[in-house]
Amino acid sequence: MNKKTVALTEEQYKLIITTIRQGFICSDGHIVKPNNRVATALSLEANLGLRISDILHLRLSDIIRDGDRYRLNIIEQKTQKRREFTVPTDIYIYIQSYALENNIHPNAKLFDISERAVTKHLKLTCDYLELKGIGSHSFRKYFATSIYVNNNYDITIAWDWGCTTKAYQANIRTH
């Protein structure tokens, strides 16, 4: 049976990312060091609406300058479908800054980390914060919900992004 995840609220999103970036001490004394790499990967999932598997394979060179915009051009890991969409300039600058600060070549993966490592770190963080029902997919759901709310509750725009399931669409309509 699949574990059901919930969409994050804005407050939960900010709290989780800040906590991962700052690190924390668990109740058993275990020290969890700050991890900007995990925080950045989850931030990109929340701001691009891609699955974590696609974020972890992302390269700066996957984002192409196309006239006056930046366009993401990838093949999705799960579906093997080509995905192209505009990346907001501020998100591109954020990704570019991350790559420069971490000496990552444009053709190299931005995140040399496994999906399991991200999931484990997120679970530790959510346990520490006493947040339930949150997984990496919650960040993608946060993205879809943000699009839906910021576009005057027009569900067709969220559908166009291709990041909503029928069950999630039904949940959006009823809440």
QUIQUI-V722287 format. One record per pair of residues at least 12 apart in sequence whose C-alpha atoms are under 10 Angstrom apart, sorted by sequence separation. I is the first residue (numbers start at 0). J is the second residue. D is the distance in Angstrom with one decimal. If there is no record, write none. Layout:
i = {I I}
j = {J J}
d = {D D}
//
This chain:
i = {19 20 21 22 40 42 43 59 60 61 70 71 72 97 98 121 122 145 146 18 19 20 21 22 40 41 58 61 70 71 72 121 122 143 144 155 18 19 20 21 40 41 57 70 71 72 95 121 143 146 154 18 19 20 39 40 57 58 69 70 71 94 119 142 143 17 18 19 20 57 69 70 71 118 119 17 19 20 21 40 56 68 69 70 117 118 143 154 16 17 19 20 37 56 68 69 70 117 118 142 143 144 154 16 19 20 56 68 69 143 144 152 153 18 19 53 56 65 68 71 142 143 152 16 17 53 54 55 62 64 67 69 70 114 142 16 53 54 61 62 63 64 69 140 15 16 52 53 62 63 68 139 140 144 148 16 47 52 53 62 139 140 143 144 147 16 50 51 52 143 15 16 49 50 15 50 140 144 63 143 12 13 62 12 59 62 12 49 62 59 60 58 59 47 58 7 47 59 47 59 46 47 58 46 47 62 46 59 60 61 58 59 60 61 58 59 60 43 58 59 60 61 42 58 59 60 57 58 59 60 43 57 58 59 43 56 57 58 56 57 58 55 56 57 39 40 54 55 56 39 54 55 56 54 55 56 55 56 39 55 55 54 36 52 53 35 51 52 55 51 36 51 51 40 39 40 39 40 36 37 36 36 37 36 37 41 84 37 40 41 82 37 38 82 37 41 36 37 38 34 37 38 52 37 51 50 51 34 50 49 51 32 48 50 51 31 49 50 45 48 49 50 44 45 47 48 49 31 44 45 46 47 48 31 44 45 46 48 49 41 44 45 48 40 41 43 44 45 46 47 48 41 42 43 44 45 46 47 41 42 44 45 46 25 41 44 45 48 25 43 46 23 24 45 19 23 25 26 19 22 25 24 25 19 23 16 19 23 15 18 19 18 16 15 18 14 15 18 14 49 15 48 49 50 15 47 48 49 11 14 48 15 48 11 11 11 7 12 5 6 7 12 4 5 6 7 4 5 6 3 4 5 6 7 8 12 2 3 4 5 6 7 8 11 2 3 4 5 6 7 2 4 5 6 7 8 9 3 4 5 6 7 8 3 4 5 6 7 5 6 7 4 5 6 8 9 6 7 8 6 7 6 6 5}
j = {31 32 33 34 52 54 55 71 72 73 82 83 84 109 110 133 134 157 158 31 32 33 34 35 53 54 71 74 83 84 85 134 135 156 157 168 32 33 34 35 54 55 71 84 85 86 109 135 157 160 168 33 34 35 54 55 72 73 84 85 86 109 134 157 158 33 34 35 36 73 85 86 87 134 135 34 36 37 38 57 73 85 86 87 134 135 160 171 34 35 37 38 55 74 86 87 88 135 136 160 161 162 172 35 38 39 75 87 88 162 163 171 172 38 39 73 76 85 88 91 162 163 172 37 38 74 75 76 83 85 88 90 91 135 163 38 75 76 83 84 85 86 91 162 38 39 75 76 85 86 91 162 163 167 171 40 71 76 77 86 163 164 167 168 171 41 75 76 77 168 41 42 75 76 42 77 167 171 91 171 41 42 91 42 91 94 45 82 95 94 95 94 95 84 95 45 85 97 86 98 86 87 98 87 90 105 90 103 104 105 103 104 105 106 104 105 106 90 105 106 107 108 90 106 107 108 106 107 108 109 93 107 108 109 94 107 108 109 108 109 110 108 109 110 93 94 108 109 110 94 109 110 111 110 111 112 112 113 97 113 114 114 97 113 114 97 113 114 117 114 101 117 118 109 109 110 110 112 109 110 110 111 112 112 113 117 160 114 117 118 160 116 117 161 117 121 117 118 120 117 120 121 135 121 135 135 136 120 136 136 138 120 136 138 139 120 138 139 135 138 139 140 135 136 138 139 140 123 136 137 138 139 140 124 137 138 139 141 142 135 138 139 142 135 136 138 139 140 141 142 143 137 138 139 140 141 142 143 138 139 141 142 143 123 139 142 143 146 124 142 145 123 124 145 120 124 126 127 121 124 127 127 128 123 127 121 124 128 121 124 125 125 124 124 127 124 125 128 125 160 127 160 161 162 128 160 161 162 125 128 162 130 163 128 130 133 132 137 131 132 133 138 131 132 133 134 132 133 134 132 133 134 135 136 137 141 132 133 134 135 136 137 138 141 133 134 135 136 137 138 134 136 137 138 139 140 141 136 137 138 139 140 141 137 138 139 140 141 140 141 142 140 141 142 144 145 143 144 145 144 145 145 167 167}
d = {8.5 8.4 4.8 7.0 10.0 9.8 9.8 9.3 9.1 6.4 9.9 5.3 7.2 8.3 9.4 8.4 7.3 8.9 9.8 9.9 8.1 4.8 7.5 9.5 10.0 8.3 9.9 9.9 6.6 5.4 9.1 7.1 9.1 9.2 7.8 9.8 10.0 5.7 5.3 8.5 6.4 9.7 9.5 5.5 6.2 10.0 9.7 7.4 5.8 9.0 7.6 7.9 5.8 5.2 9.8 7.1 9.8 9.4 8.4 4.4 6.2 8.5 9.6 9.0 8.6 9.4 9.2 7.1 8.6 8.1 5.7 5.6 10.0 7.0 10.0 10.0 9.3 8.3 9.8 9.6 9.3 6.8 5.4 8.7 9.7 6.5 8.0 8.1 9.5 9.5 7.4 6.1 9.8 9.9 7.5 7.0 9.8 7.9 9.9 9.9 9.1 10.0 8.1 8.8 5.9 8.8 9.4 7.7 6.8 6.5 9.2 8.9 9.9 8.8 9.6 8.3 8.4 9.1 7.2 9.6 8.6 6.8 8.9 8.7 7.9 8.3 9.6 10.0 9.4 9.8 9.5 9.6 9.4 9.1 9.9 5.3 6.1 9.7 9.9 9.5 9.4 9.8 7.3 7.7 8.2 8.1 8.4 5.9 8.9 9.3 9.9 7.4 7.6 9.6 9.7 9.9 9.6 6.5 8.2 7.7 9.0 9.8 9.4 9.8 8.4 7.7 8.4 9.6 7.8 9.7 9.5 7.3 8.5 8.6 9.9 8.5 8.4 7.7 9.9 9.6 9.3 9.3 7.8 8.5 8.6 9.7 8.4 9.7 10.0 7.2 10.0 9.4 6.9 9.4 10.0 9.3 9.5 9.9 7.5 7.6 9.3 9.0 9.2 9.3 8.4 9.7 7.7 8.8 9.0 8.6 9.1 8.0 5.2 8.2 8.6 4.8 5.5 8.1 6.3 6.5 8.3 9.8 9.9 5.8 7.6 9.3 9.3 5.7 7.7 10.0 9.3 8.4 4.7 7.0 8.3 9.0 5.7 5.4 5.8 6.0 8.5 7.2 7.3 7.6 9.2 9.8 9.3 7.1 7.2 8.6 8.4 5.4 8.6 8.0 7.4 9.5 7.1 9.8 8.1 7.4 7.3 9.6 8.9 8.6 9.9 9.4 9.8 6.5 9.5 7.0 9.4 8.7 9.5 8.7 9.7 7.3 9.0 9.7 8.8 8.3 6.8 8.8 8.3 8.4 10.0 8.3 8.7 9.8 8.3 10.0 9.7 8.4 8.9 9.7 5.9 9.0 9.1 9.2 9.5 9.9 7.6 9.0 9.9 8.3 6.7 8.3 7.4 8.7 7.0 9.3 8.9 10.0 9.5 8.8 8.4 8.5 9.1 6.7 9.3 7.7 6.5 10.0 8.3 9.1 9.6 4.9 9.9 8.3 8.4 8.3 8.4 8.0 7.8 8.6 9.3 4.6 8.1 8.3 9.0 7.2 5.9 5.4 5.4 9.9 9.4 8.8 5.8 7.8 8.7 7.2 6.9 9.7 7.8 9.3 9.4 6.2 6.1 9.5 6.8 9.8 9.1 5.0 9.5 8.3 9.0 7.8 8.7 9.7 8.9 9.8 9.3 9.7 9.9 9.3 8.0 8.2 8.8 7.8 7.9 8.7 6.2 8.2 9.6 9.5 8.1 9.4 6.8 9.9 8.1 7.1 9.8 9.4 9.2 6.9 9.4 9.7 7.3 8.6 9.7 9.6 9.9 8.0 9.6 8.8 8.0 9.7 9.0 7.8 9.6 8.5 6.8 9.4 9.9 9.5 8.4 9.7 9.6 9.2 8.6 8.9 7.5 7.7 8.6 5.8 7.6 9.5 4.9 5.9 9.1 6.7 5.2 7.9 9.9 9.5 9.4 8.2 8.0 8.4 5.9 9.9 8.0 5.7 9.5 10.0 9.5 8.6 8.4 8.2 4.6 6.4 8.8 6.8 5.5 6.7 8.9 9.8 8.0 9.5 5.9 9.0 7.7 7.2 6.9 9.4 9.7 10.0 4.8 5.2 7.4 4.9 8.9 8.8 8.6 8.5 9.1 8.9 8.7 8.8 9.3 7.4 9.9 9.9 9.6 9.7}
//
